[in-house]
Amino acid sequence: GGGGGGGGGESGSEGDSDEDSGEESDEESGEEGEVEQCYWAQCDKCDKWRRLPLEDMYKPENLPERWFCWMSPTDRNTCEKPQERMDRDEIFDETDSEEGEEGEEGDGDG
């Protein structure tokens, strides 16, 4: 025969709360490390992704069905320009599909 045993644990937490007073919103923010969000549009001609400013007219639902580089308000408004690099925080919705390994079967008579 045999036997078994058990164990337990304790956990505690301390927290402080600070109150910030005064809320101001400035258009220009000089804080580093904070990723500024932006809209992205894909050119139907060259399939490159372009950054768009966070304005109502550049919302995805307000963009035309077919969007091209020359519609971009930035300096990257031609298909010849390279695609901008995305920030680390930003991810495309595309998912990579990996192929599974195939197993080989063999049989023989003896």
C-alpha positions as CSV (number, residue, x, y, z in Angstrom):
1,G,0.0,0.0,0.0
2,G,0.9,3.6,-0.2
3,G,-0.1,7.0,1.0
4,G,-0.2,10.7,0.0
5,G,0.0,14.2,1.3
6,G,-1.0,17.7,0.6
7,G,0.2,21.3,1.1
8,G,-1.0,24.8,1.3
9,G,0.1,28.4,0.8
10,E,-0.5,32.0,1.9
11,S,-0.7,35.1,-0.2
12,G,-1.0,38.8,0.8
13,S,-1.0,42.1,-1.0
14,E,-0.5,45.7,-0.1
15,G,-1.6,48.7,-2.1
16,D,-1.4,52.5,-2.1
17,S,-3.8,54.7,-3.9
18,D,-2.8,58.2,-5.2
19,E,-5.3,60.8,-6.2
20,D,-4.5,62.9,-9.2
21,S,-6.3,66.2,-9.3
22,G,-6.8,68.4,-12.4
23,E,-7.4,66.9,-15.8
24,E,-5.9,68.7,-18.8
25,S,-5.8,67.6,-22.4
26,D,-3.1,68.9,-24.6
27,E,-3.0,68.1,-28.3
28,E,0.8,67.9,-28.2
29,S,2.1,65.3,-25.8
30,G,5.8,65.0,-25.2
31,E,5.7,61.8,-23.3
32,E,8.1,59.1,-24.5
33,G,7.3,55.5,-24.5
34,E,3.6,55.9,-25.2
35,V,2.6,54.6,-28.6
36,E,0.5,57.0,-30.5
37,Q,-2.3,55.1,-32.2
38,C,-3.1,55.6,-35.8
39,Y,-5.3,54.3,-38.6
40,W,-3.9,52.0,-41.2
41,A,-5.0,51.6,-44.8
42,Q,-3.8,49.2,-47.4
43,C,-3.2,50.3,-51.0
44,D,-5.2,48.2,-53.5
45,K,-2.5,48.7,-56.1
46,C,0.8,47.8,-54.2
47,D,-0.6,46.1,-51.1
48,K,1.5,48.2,-48.8
49,W,0.1,49.5,-45.5
50,R,0.1,53.3,-44.9
51,R,-0.3,55.2,-41.7
52,L,-3.2,57.6,-41.5
53,P,-3.8,60.4,-38.9
54,L,-6.3,59.8,-36.1
55,E,-9.0,61.9,-37.7
56,D,-12.6,61.2,-38.4
57,M,-12.2,61.4,-42.2
58,Y,-9.5,58.7,-42.0
59,K,-11.5,56.2,-40.0
60,P,-11.7,52.8,-41.7
61,E,-15.4,53.0,-42.1
62,N,-15.1,56.4,-43.8
63,L,-12.4,55.3,-46.3
64,P,-13.4,54.3,-49.8
65,E,-13.6,50.6,-50.6
66,R,-10.6,50.9,-52.8
67,W,-7.8,52.9,-51.2
68,F,-4.5,53.9,-52.8
69,C,-1.2,55.4,-51.7
70,W,-1.9,58.7,-53.3
71,M,-4.8,59.2,-51.0
72,S,-2.5,59.3,-48.0
73,P,-2.0,62.7,-46.5
74,T,1.6,61.8,-45.4
75,D,4.7,62.0,-47.5
76,R,4.4,58.3,-48.3
77,N,1.8,58.9,-50.9
78,T,3.2,56.9,-53.8
79,C,3.5,53.1,-54.3
80,E,7.2,53.5,-54.8
81,K,7.7,54.5,-51.2
82,P,8.6,51.6,-48.9
83,Q,6.0,50.4,-46.3
84,E,6.4,51.8,-42.9
85,R,7.6,49.6,-40.1
86,M,5.0,48.9,-37.4
87,D,5.6,49.5,-33.8
88,R,6.2,46.4,-31.6
89,D,2.8,46.9,-30.0
90,E,1.0,46.9,-33.3
91,I,0.0,43.6,-34.9
92,F,-1.7,42.8,-38.1
93,D,-4.9,40.7,-37.9
94,E,-3.3,38.2,-40.3
95,T,-2.6,34.8,-38.9
96,D,0.2,32.6,-40.2
97,S,-0.9,29.1,-41.0
98,E,1.7,26.4,-40.4
99,E,1.5,23.0,-42.2
100,G,1.4,20.0,-40.0
101,E,3.9,17.2,-40.2
102,E,3.0,14.2,-42.3
103,G,3.6,10.8,-41.0
104,E,4.7,8.0,-43.3
105,E,3.2,4.5,-43.0
106,G,4.9,1.3,-44.1
107,D,3.9,-2.3,-44.1
108,G,5.7,-5.4,-45.2
109,D,5.2,-9.2,-45.5
110,G,7.7,-11.7,-44.1
